[in-house]
Amino acid sequence: MPAVSKCRSTLLVSSIRAIRERGHFDAYDARLDPAFRDVVIPCIAGVWLPVEAAIAHYRAIDAVGLTAREQASLAEVVTERIGASVFSTVATLAKTSGVTPWTGLRHFQRFFERFFVGGGCSVIKVGPKDARIEVVGLPLAEIPYFVLGYCSLIETIGALFCNRLYVTTIPSLVTSTTLGFRAAWA
């Protein structure tokens, strides 16, 4: 399977907006690799960017030195915005048809493909309300802030199908290009 080569700019645009709103833009901009500044800062939502631009973006956020609480808050704002725009149709169907998280998890690869070109993922049922999610070929996996944000994105998507979805990383499955998560819900 080829590694991720492109990332949807929507992730970066939402993130930069939240960074500006939280007053961290100058610190972020100072840490952004200058080779990607002209690609990342003016980008618009809905286009494909080289994964290297996304790596530069997430490394810069990670380097700002936000507290764990600030990172979680930032990731939550970004994923709520993305969830509201990208998954609005799914949310409507989920709320009106009584589906379970398994319904959404069956389409996890399709959700993944909305944000990335290359790489892949799988969902393994480990219990009636427990799943293991594995992502491969994703060079962003080495960036702690991105991992936190991806957990938040999974929780946001999962919340469309249940009251609350809890996501934690599986450390033994996390490498520079792979991620592993455990998802459980009530």
Secondary structure as UniProt FT lines:
FT   STRAND          6..8
FT   HELIX           9..21
FT   TURN            22..23
FT   HELIX           25..31
FT   HELIX           34..40
FT   TURN            41..42
FT   TURN            45..46
FT   STRAND          48..50
FT   HELIX           51..63
FT   HELIX           68..86
FT   HELIX           88..97
FT   HELIX           101..105
FT   TURN            106..107
FT   HELIX           108..115
FT   STRAND          116..117
FT   STRAND          120..127
FT   TURN            128..129
FT   STRAND          130..136
FT   HELIX           139..142
FT   HELIX           144..158
FT   TURN            159..161
FT   STRAND          165..169
FT   HELIX           171..173
FT   STRAND          179..185
//
